[in-house]
Amino acid sequence: MATMFPDVEKLIVSRLKSSLSASTFPFASNVFVATKKPAPDVSPYPARIVMVRADGGGQRVRGITKTERLGVNVFAGTYADASDLARLVESLMRTYNWGDIKLVETVMSPVRVDNEATEEQRYMSFELVVKASDV
């Protein structure tokens, strides 16, 4: 029987959107969560962005489970907002071991990324174990 693994980007974007919108922290309000940043001409441009990228992985048990790497970038206007939002995202990610996602482990905790833009950036990575579904 054929099996198919879940779209981890779609799952994580959905879960982060839901979790961040339910948060009462001011730095977690109105966060744009997607697989890529909005176009530069979007107005108003989001003050806080979380970008999710699946980096692939290998099967653990053929056709049943696989390990998937995930990179997450956080962008915000201030050092404090970027750091706080990144720490919250990392905390939330560790709770997403339900449904098709069986395990989430932090591979690299949030680190500051020096970029030439005016916004602050943080990057972190995770390893997820996901379960396939019958097709």
DRENPA-3360 file (N, C-alpha, C; in nm, 2 decimals, always signed):
BEGIN
1 = MATMFPDV = +0.08/-0.12/+0.00/+0.00/+0.00/+0.00/+0.09/+0.12/+0.00 ~ +0.05/+0.22/-0.08/+0.12/+0.35/-0.08/+0.09/+0.44/+0.04 ~ +0.20/+0.51/+0.08/+0.18/+0.61/+0.19/+0.23/+0.74/+0.14 ~ +0.19/+0.85/+0.21/+0.23/+0.98/+0.18/+0.26/+1.06/+0.31 ~ +0.37/+1.13/+0.31/+0.41/+1.21/+0.43/+0.34/+1.34/+0.42 ~ +0.31/+1.40/+0.54/+0.24/+1.53/+0.54/+0.33/+1.65/+0.49 ~ +0.27/+1.75/+0.46/+0.34/+1.88/+0.42/+0.37/+1.95/+0.55 ~ +0.49/+1.94/+0.59/+0.53/+2.00/+0.72/+0.53/+2.15/+0.72;
9 = EKLIVSRL = +0.56/+2.21/+0.61/+0.55/+2.36/+0.60/+0.41/+2.40/+0.63 ~ +0.31/+2.34/+0.56/+0.17/+2.37/+0.57/+0.12/+2.35/+0.72 ~ +0.16/+2.24/+0.78/+0.12/+2.21/+0.91/+0.18/+2.31/+1.01 ~ +0.30/+2.34/+1.00/+0.37/+2.43/+1.10/+0.32/+2.57/+1.08 ~ +0.30/+2.62/+0.96/+0.25/+2.75/+0.93/+0.11/+2.76/+1.00 ~ +0.02/+2.67/+0.98/-0.11/+2.67/+1.03/-0.11/+2.67/+1.19 ~ -0.02/+2.59/+1.25/-0.02/+2.58/+1.39/+0.04/+2.71/+1.45 ~ +0.14/+2.76/+1.39/+0.20/+2.89/+1.44/+0.10/+3.00/+1.43;
17 = KSSLSAST = +0.03/+3.01/+1.31/-0.07/+3.12/+1.30/-0.17/+3.11/+1.41 ~ -0.22/+2.99/+1.44/-0.32/+2.97/+1.54/-0.26/+3.01/+1.68 ~ -0.15/+2.95/+1.71/-0.09/+2.98/+1.84/-0.05/+3.12/+1.87 ~ +0.01/+3.19/+1.77/+0.05/+3.33/+1.78/-0.08/+3.42/+1.79 ~ -0.18/+3.39/+1.72/-0.30/+3.47/+1.73/-0.37/+3.46/+1.86 ~ -0.35/+3.34/+1.93/-0.41/+3.32/+2.06/-0.33/+3.37/+2.17 ~ -0.20/+3.41/+2.14/-0.11/+3.46/+2.25/-0.15/+3.60/+2.29 ~ -0.13/+3.63/+2.42/-0.15/+3.76/+2.48/-0.03/+3.85/+2.48;
25 = FPFASNVF = +0.09/+3.80/+2.44/+0.21/+3.88/+2.44/+0.19/+3.98/+2.33 ~ +0.23/+4.11/+2.36/+0.22/+4.21/+2.26/+0.31/+4.19/+2.14 ~ +0.42/+4.13/+2.16/+0.51/+4.10/+2.04/+0.47/+3.99/+1.95 ~ +0.36/+3.92/+2.00/+0.30/+3.81/+1.91/+0.18/+3.85/+1.84 ~ +0.14/+3.98/+1.85/+0.02/+4.02/+1.78/+0.05/+4.06/+1.63 ~ -0.04/+4.03/+1.55/-0.04/+4.07/+1.41/+0.09/+4.01/+1.34 ~ +0.13/+3.89/+1.37/+0.24/+3.83/+1.31/+0.21/+3.76/+1.17 ~ +0.28/+3.80/+1.07/+0.26/+3.73/+0.94/+0.34/+3.60/+0.94;
33 = VATKKPAP = +0.27/+3.49/+0.92/+0.34/+3.36/+0.92/+0.32/+3.30/+0.78 ~ +0.42/+3.26/+0.72/+0.41/+3.20/+0.58/+0.54/+3.13/+0.55 ~ +0.55/+3.08/+0.43/+0.67/+3.01/+0.38/+0.77/+3.11/+0.31 ~ +0.72/+3.23/+0.29/+0.81/+3.33/+0.24/+0.76/+3.47/+0.28 ~ +0.85/+3.56/+0.27/+0.82/+3.70/+0.31/+0.72/+3.76/+0.21 ~ +0.64/+3.86/+0.26/+0.56/+3.93/+0.16/+0.64/+4.01/+0.06 ~ +0.58/+4.05/-0.05/+0.65/+4.13/-0.15/+0.68/+4.27/-0.08 ~ +0.79/+4.33/-0.12/+0.83/+4.46/-0.06/+0.73/+4.57/-0.08;
41 = DVSPYPAR = +0.65/+4.56/-0.18/+0.55/+4.66/-0.21/+0.42/+4.64/-0.13 ~ +0.41/+4.54/-0.05/+0.29/+4.52/+0.03/+0.28/+4.63/+0.13 ~ +0.16/+4.69/+0.14/+0.14/+4.80/+0.23/+0.01/+4.78/+0.31 ~ +0.00/+4.79/+0.44/+0.12/+4.81/+0.52/+0.20/+4.68/+0.53 ~ +0.33/+4.70/+0.54/+0.42/+4.58/+0.55/+0.42/+4.53/+0.69 ~ +0.41/+4.40/+0.71/+0.40/+4.35/+0.84/+0.52/+4.38/+0.93 ~ +0.49/+4.42/+1.05/+0.60/+4.46/+1.15/+0.67/+4.34/+1.20 ~ +0.61/+4.22/+1.20/+0.66/+4.10/+1.25/+0.63/+3.98/+1.15;
49 = IVMVRADG = +0.73/+3.91/+1.12/+0.72/+3.80/+1.02/+0.78/+3.67/+1.08 ~ +0.72/+3.56/+1.06/+0.78/+3.43/+1.09/+0.77/+3.35/+0.95 ~ +0.89/+3.31/+0.91/+0.90/+3.24/+0.78/+0.95/+3.09/+0.81 ~ +0.87/+2.99/+0.76/+0.90/+2.85/+0.78/+0.95/+2.79/+0.65 ~ +1.05/+2.71/+0.66/+1.11/+2.64/+0.54/+1.15/+2.50/+0.57 ~ +1.09/+2.40/+0.50/+1.13/+2.26/+0.51/+1.26/+2.24/+0.44 ~ +1.35/+2.17/+0.51/+1.48/+2.14/+0.45/+1.50/+2.00/+0.41 ~ +1.39/+1.92/+0.41/+1.40/+1.78/+0.37/+1.45/+1.69/+0.48;
57 = GGQRVRGI = +1.46/+1.56/+0.45/+1.50/+1.47/+0.55/+1.49/+1.33/+0.49 ~ +1.52/+1.23/+0.57/+1.52/+1.09/+0.53/+1.42/+1.01/+0.61 ~ +1.39/+0.89/+0.55/+1.30/+0.80/+0.61/+1.36/+0.73/+0.73 ~ +1.29/+0.71/+0.83/+1.34/+0.64/+0.95/+1.29/+0.49/+0.93 ~ +1.16/+0.48/+0.91/+1.11/+0.34/+0.89/+1.04/+0.36/+0.75 ~ +1.09/+0.29/+0.65/+1.04/+0.31/+0.51/+0.89/+0.31/+0.50 ~ +0.84/+0.42/+0.45/+0.70/+0.44/+0.42/+0.61/+0.46/+0.54 ~ +0.68/+0.47/+0.66/+0.60/+0.49/+0.79/+0.63/+0.62/+0.86;
65 = TKTERLGV = +0.76/+0.64/+0.89/+0.81/+0.76/+0.95/+0.93/+0.82/+0.88 ~ +0.94/+0.95/+0.89/+1.06/+1.02/+0.83/+1.10/+1.13/+0.92 ~ +1.23/+1.17/+0.92/+1.28/+1.28/+0.99/+1.28/+1.40/+0.89 ~ +1.23/+1.51/+0.93/+1.22/+1.63/+0.84/+1.29/+1.75/+0.92 ~ +1.38/+1.82/+0.85/+1.45/+1.93/+0.91/+1.36/+2.06/+0.87 ~ +1.36/+2.15/+0.96/+1.28/+2.27/+0.94/+1.36/+2.39/+0.99 ~ +1.37/+2.49/+0.90/+1.43/+2.62/+0.94/+1.32/+2.73/+0.96 ~ +1.34/+2.81/+1.06/+1.24/+2.91/+1.09/+1.32/+3.05/+1.11;
73 = NVFAGTYA = +1.28/+3.15/+1.03/+1.33/+3.28/+1.04/+1.23/+3.37/+1.10 ~ +1.27/+3.46/+1.19/+1.18/+3.55/+1.26/+1.24/+3.69/+1.23 ~ +1.15/+3.78/+1.18/+1.18/+3.92/+1.15/+1.10/+4.01/+1.24 ~ +1.16/+4.12/+1.29/+1.08/+4.22/+1.37/+1.16/+4.35/+1.36 ~ +1.09/+4.46/+1.40/+1.15/+4.59/+1.39/+1.25/+4.62/+1.50 ~ +1.24/+4.56/+1.61/+1.33/+4.58/+1.72/+1.41/+4.46/+1.77 ~ +1.52/+4.48/+1.83/+1.59/+4.37/+1.89/+1.51/+4.29/+1.99 ~ +1.44/+4.36/+2.08/+1.36/+4.29/+2.18/+1.24/+4.21/+2.12;
81 = DASDLARL = +1.17/+4.27/+2.02/+1.06/+4.20/+1.96/+1.11/+4.08/+1.89 ~ +1.22/+4.09/+1.81/+1.27/+3.97/+1.74/+1.31/+3.86/+1.84 ~ +1.38/+3.90/+1.94/+1.43/+3.80/+2.04/+1.31/+3.73/+2.11 ~ +1.22/+3.82/+2.16/+1.10/+3.76/+2.23/+1.01/+3.67/+2.14 ~ +0.99/+3.72/+2.02/+0.91/+3.64/+1.93/+0.98/+3.51/+1.89 ~ +1.11/+3.51/+1.87/+1.18/+3.39/+1.84/+1.18/+3.29/+1.95 ~ +1.19/+3.34/+2.07/+1.19/+3.25/+2.19/+1.05/+3.19/+2.21 ~ +0.95/+3.27/+2.18/+0.81/+3.21/+2.19/+0.79/+3.11/+2.08;
89 = VESLMRTY = +0.83/+3.14/+1.95/+0.82/+3.04/+1.84/+0.89/+2.91/+1.88 ~ +1.01/+2.92/+1.93/+1.08/+2.80/+1.97/+1.01/+2.72/+2.07 ~ +0.95/+2.79/+2.17/+0.88/+2.73/+2.27/+0.75/+2.66/+2.22 ~ +0.68/+2.73/+2.13/+0.56/+2.67/+2.07/+0.59/+2.55/+1.99 ~ +0.70/+2.56/+1.91/+0.74/+2.45/+1.82/+0.76/+2.32/+1.90 ~ +0.81/+2.33/+2.02/+0.84/+2.21/+2.10/+0.71/+2.14/+2.15 ~ +0.60/+2.21/+2.13/+0.47/+2.15/+2.18/+0.39/+2.09/+2.06 ~ +0.44/+2.09/+1.94/+0.36/+2.05/+1.83/+0.38/+1.90/+1.79;
97 = NWGDIKLV = +0.41/+1.82/+1.89/+0.42/+1.67/+1.87/+0.29/+1.60/+1.89 ~ +0.20/+1.63/+1.79/+0.06/+1.57/+1.79/+0.02/+1.56/+1.65 ~ -0.08/+1.47/+1.62/-0.13/+1.45/+1.49/-0.02/+1.38/+1.40 ~ +0.01/+1.43/+1.29/+0.11/+1.37/+1.20/+0.25/+1.39/+1.24 ~ +0.27/+1.49/+1.33/+0.40/+1.51/+1.39/+0.42/+1.44/+1.52 ~ +0.51/+1.35/+1.52/+0.53/+1.26/+1.64/+0.64/+1.31/+1.74 ~ +0.73/+1.39/+1.69/+0.84/+1.44/+1.77/+0.89/+1.57/+1.71 ~ +0.92/+1.67/+1.80/+0.99/+1.79/+1.76/+1.10/+1.82/+1.85;
105 = ETVMSPVR = +1.22/+1.83/+1.79/+1.34/+1.86/+1.87/+1.41/+1.99/+1.82 ~ +1.45/+2.07/+1.91/+1.53/+2.19/+1.86/+1.67/+2.15/+1.83 ~ +1.71/+2.18/+1.70/+1.85/+2.15/+1.66/+1.94/+2.27/+1.69 ~ +1.88/+2.39/+1.66/+1.96/+2.51/+1.69/+1.86/+2.61/+1.75 ~ +1.88/+2.65/+1.87/+1.80/+2.75/+1.93/+1.81/+2.89/+1.86 ~ +1.72/+2.98/+1.88/+1.73/+3.11/+1.80/+1.86/+3.18/+1.82 ~ +1.91/+3.22/+1.70/+2.04/+3.30/+1.69/+2.01/+3.42/+1.61 ~ +2.09/+3.53/+1.65/+2.07/+3.65/+1.57/+2.14/+3.64/+1.44;
113 = VDNEATEE = +2.08/+3.69/+1.34/+2.13/+3.69/+1.20/+2.16/+3.83/+1.16 ~ +2.29/+3.86/+1.13/+2.32/+4.00/+1.09/+2.29/+4.01/+0.94 ~ +2.19/+4.10/+0.92/+2.16/+4.13/+0.78/+2.16/+4.28/+0.75 ~ +2.16/+4.31/+0.62/+2.17/+4.45/+0.58/+2.04/+4.53/+0.59 ~ +1.93/+4.46/+0.62/+1.80/+4.53/+0.63/+1.79/+4.60/+0.76 ~ +1.69/+4.68/+0.77/+1.67/+4.76/+0.90/+1.60/+4.67/+1.01 ~ +1.55/+4.56/+0.97/+1.48/+4.47/+1.07/+1.58/+4.38/+1.13 ~ +1.54/+4.34/+1.25/+1.61/+4.24/+1.33/+1.57/+4.10/+1.28;
121 = QRYMSFEL = +1.66/+4.00/+1.27/+1.63/+3.87/+1.23/+1.69/+3.77/+1.32 ~ +1.61/+3.66/+1.34/+1.66/+3.54/+1.42/+1.63/+3.42/+1.34 ~ +1.72/+3.32/+1.36/+1.70/+3.19/+1.29/+1.71/+3.08/+1.38 ~ +1.63/+2.97/+1.36/+1.64/+2.85/+1.44/+1.61/+2.73/+1.36 ~ +1.65/+2.61/+1.40/+1.61/+2.50/+1.32/+1.56/+2.38/+1.41 ~ +1.49/+2.30/+1.35/+1.42/+2.19/+1.42/+1.43/+2.06/+1.34 ~ +1.42/+1.95/+1.41/+1.40/+1.82/+1.35/+1.27/+1.76/+1.40 ~ +1.19/+1.72/+1.30/+1.06/+1.66/+1.33/+1.05/+1.52/+1.28;
129 = VVKASDV = +0.99/+1.44/+1.35/+0.96/+1.30/+1.31/+0.81/+1.30/+1.27 ~ +0.78/+1.27/+1.14/+0.64/+1.27/+1.09/+0.60/+1.13/+1.05 ~ +0.47/+1.11/+1.06/+0.42/+0.98/+1.02/+0.34/+0.99/+0.89 ~ +0.36/+0.89/+0.81/+0.29/+0.88/+0.68/+0.14/+0.84/+0.70 ~ +0.06/+0.87/+0.60/-0.08/+0.82/+0.60/-0.10/+0.74/+0.47 ~ -0.19/+0.64/+0.48/-0.22/+0.56/+0.37/-0.28/+0.65/+0.26 ~ -0.25/+0.62/+0.13/-0.30/+0.69/+0.02/-0.41/+0.61/-0.04;
% end
